[in-house]
Amino acid sequence: MLLHIGVHKTGTTAVQTALANSRDILGNWQVRYPGQLMAHRDVASSVMGRPLGWRTDGARPPQQALWNQVVKAAHAYQGITVISSEFFAESPDEVVRRIAKDMTCEQLRVVVTLRNLGRILPSAWQQNLKSGFEIPYLPWLQRMLFQDDEATRNTIFWRRHRHDLLVERWAGIVGAEHVTVVVVDDRAREGIFHNFEDLLGLPRQTLYDRRGEVSNRSLTLAEAAFLRRLNVAVGGSEGWRAYPNRVQAAMVKALVEGRAPDPDEAGMATPQWAMDRAAELAGQMINRIEASGVHIVGDLAVLRQQLTGPQDATDDAADLPVDSAIAAMLGALQGSTSPGPGASRRPAASWVHRARTLLGVKKTP
């Protein structure tokens, strides 16, 4: 089994999409990517024994029989079974030990994809924002990069992105010789596909030619400002719990996919002081990864690179594009009018009232 454990925001969606799109031909090289979904979050949830994601209230994880079935099929298959989910990176030690025992270390290759920490920062904050986050970007950066306390170390960001501790933990259990770190270089977007082709013994271009279109663009500064203000108005992640998951998910999807930003619309910018600190922390982590003895694919200097950012970055926008609000509202209304069986929902009129209040729009006759 080649077990791709992420981490988040390192091109995982692109790899998973290419693998899923290649299911019909992978068998030609004795490789299989089981299931029908793009990624294997359900498999990760099964072996971890807990629901995954930010909205887990009332949810139950898949039965552990799912993981057992995946393991049995992998042992029976005369080739490589690929399982990919960035949520595996969050596995506690006892789950890693179970994975190593069930597969046996000799039959397991754990792959960790890593990206420059400075490039991960805005993506990670925006992902939190989509989950109801209220903290502006700059104060969040200050806390994540400079506040060294137990509460900060236990945030979901550092649980996912203390890359050295992640690599050391898995290597210590499955063996460093069974762990491969793949360096993701944003300057060569095709590189990650070629890395996985080589790891799986696939001809060059096999995955790259089937990468498909991944709609996962970043929020613009104005969109992020709109979404953060909406989170504040709703009441953050706790306030969002009053709404079904599909309402919030539909709204965010519509905000990102329901409009095309103007070419001159400002994007999120990470200030230079944060880039400097990110490079400093990344250097410390990379030294430990090098010392761990795991296999390295790519140039670790990419992860050490000190990126350039503006000195006067802002995390808010004074003017919110009306089409941003319209796209988000349409998504929310769509989600609120398509309930699942037995699901409760807040009336669409409530969404309209909240949006008008937030945007300062007076009711028209």
Order of alpha helices (4+ residues) and beta strands (2+ residues): beta-alpha-alpha-beta-alpha-alpha-beta-alpha-beta-alpha-alpha-alpha-alpha-alpha-beta-alpha-alpha-alpha-alpha-alpha-beta-alpha-alpha-alpha
